Amino acid sequence: MSDKGNTGGLTVSFSGSRDYIVTDELKNAVNIAIALQKPLLIKGEPGTGKTMLASSLAESMGKELIIWSIKSTTTAQSGLYNYDTVQRLYDSQFGEGDVADIKQYIKLGNLGIALNAEVQPVLLIDEIDKADLEFPNDLLWELDRMQFFIPETRETITAKSRPIVIITSNAEKELPDAFLRRCIFHYIAFPEPEQMERIVFAHYPNLDKDLVGRAMKKFYELREVDDIQKKPSTSELLDWLTALTITGVPLQEEDKELPYLGVLLKKNEDIDTLNEFNEKGPKAVYKRR
């Protein structure tokens, strides 16, 4: 029922993909989690590639990616299956379908689909901290059991292999200690300039190097401005570079007013903060660490 990894030599070896650059620390965390058959809990500020990690992992291993996006109302039970009583009632009233066949009204949730898969999938449980406090422990209980019972059809579904589970969190709320003990944890720090440059050219290898250098300098200066609520992320830097390249708008180091600022900053308050900083504050220091 389970696919044991080799903890000695790590028979699995994730090293990123063509457009997803990983650090050695993240690469090791992924491979250890797979070998130990434990969920990998990923934290980090928005835009650091938490969600893309699962996609890259599935692509590199040739596995199906199943995405379960968590909401405040999500429960572990709803992730396993849903019984569509409303549709059954409708069919019984209007004489459509065989209402005696309850199985047709049972729809597996994304967790149920992952557990019922013929071949081991990658299951992304995205933004777990949006759910209520009971959800993380309920989730791990179902993952530990590797099977679930559907009383409406008296059917037990048993997993053929343990999914590779990636769980992301934006740290909106604390997760239970019991849950944390059963996960492998990794925090994705925001990329340093050297790594960011690798990320940029992995996505757009033909970009002008001088433009990338000037844009990154402005980008990191912007991120160091105090009181900006939503700091621009990697995806916004990539979008900004694309906009600058397509339009051919020049970007000079001495420029204070950045072209297409709305690509980088998404809140009026942040734009006002930057304008005030440019008028009154000292120039932010760009540190190539």
Stockholm file with secondary structure:
# STOCKHOLM 1.0

chainA/1-289         MSDKGNTGGLTVSFSGSRDYIVTDELKNAVNIAIALQKPLLIKGEPGTGKTMLASSLAESMGKELIIWSIKSTTTAQSGLYNYDTVQRLYDSQFGEGDVADIKQYIKLGNLGIALNAEVQPVLLIDEIDKADLEFPNDLLWELDRMQFFIPETRETITAKSRPIVIITSNAEKELPDAFLRRCIFHYIAFPEPEQMERIVFAHYPNLDKDLVGRAMKKFYELREVDDIQKKPSTSELLDWLTALTITGVPLQEEDKELPYLGVLLKKNEDIDTLNEFNEKGPKAVYKRR
#=GR chainA/1-289 SS CCCCCCTTTCSCCCCCBTTBCCCHHHHHHHHHHHHHTCCEEEECCTTSSHHHHHHHHHHHHTCCEEEEECCTTCCHHHHHEEECHHHHHHHHHHTCSCTTCGGGGEEECHHHHHHTCSSCCEEEEECGGGSCTTHHHHHHHHHHHCEEEETTTTEEEECSSCCEEEEEECCSSCCCHHHHHTSEEEECCCCCHHHHHHHHHHHCTTSCHHHHHHHHHHHHHHHTSTTCSSCCCHHHHHHHHHHHHHHCCCCCTTCSSCTTHHHHCCCHHHHHHHHHHHHHSCCCCCCCC
#=GC SS_cons         CCCCCCTTTCSCCCCCBTTBCCCHHHHHHHHHHHHHTCCEEEECCTTSSHHHHHHHHHHHHTCCEEEEECCTTCCHHHHHEEECHHHHHHHHHHTCSCTTCGGGGEEECHHHHHHTCSSCCEEEEECGGGSCTTHHHHHHHHHHHCEEEETTTTEEEECSSCCEEEEEECCSSCCCHHHHHTSEEEECCCCCHHHHHHHHHHHCTTSCHHHHHHHHHHHHHHHTSTTCSSCCCHHHHHHHHHHHHHHCCCCCTTCSSCTTHHHHCCCHHHHHHHHHHHHHSCCCCCCCC
//
